[in-house]
């Protein structure tokens, strides 16, 4: 069976079954050596906090952040 034929048959499945198939396929190719996004974010957060604590960063008041967001995306 070709990948195209298999794909067409998979698309005929119910959404729940397609989701189960997609998860199974992703799990089948994931490696235990793959980077852990959660660990990467934890490291990034620690690094940002450290830079801020060392005076290498500055905070921006929430009111200023929201004002800029309203300018960039009015009505959102």
N, C-alpha and C positions, 0 to 999 in steps of 0.2 A: 504494500500500500504506500502511495506517495504521500509526502507531507501535505500537498494540496488537497488530496482526497480526504486525508485524515482531518484536516482543518475544516473542510466543508461538512463532514459528518459531525465534528465537534460543535460547529455552529448550530446544528439542528437540535442540540441538547437544550434542556431547560436552563434558565439562568443559574439556578442553584447547582446543577450538574456541571455547567461550564466553569463556575467558580471553583468547585471541588477539583476539577481537572486542572485548572490553571494553578491552583495552589500545589497540587501534587507535582506538576511539571517544574514549577519554580523550586520546590524543595529538592527535586531530584538533581538539580544542577548547582545548588548552593553548596559551597565548600565550608568545612569547619574552619578553614584558614581565612575565610572571607573576613574583611574588617567588620567590626561591630559598630554600627552607626551610633548606638547609644554611648558606647565607650568613647568614641570620637567626640561626641557632643559634650560629654562630661569633661574631657580634657580641655576642650575649647572654653567651656565655662570657667574652669579653674584658672586657665591662662588669662582670660579677660578680667576676672576678679583680682588676680595677682597684679596685673598691669594697673588697674584702677587703684588698688591699695598702695602701690608704689608711686602714685602720682603721675603715671604715664597716660592716664585717660581722664576724661572729664564727663560729668553727668550733664544731661540736658533736662530741664524741667518738663514734666508731662504736658503742661499747657502749651509749651513751644512746639513739642513734637506733634500734638494734635492740631495746632494751628497750621503747621507746615503740611500735614496730611490733608487738611481741608483745602489748602491751596492746590495741592497736587491732584486730589480726587474729590472735587466738590460734589456734595450730594451722596457720597458713598458712606 
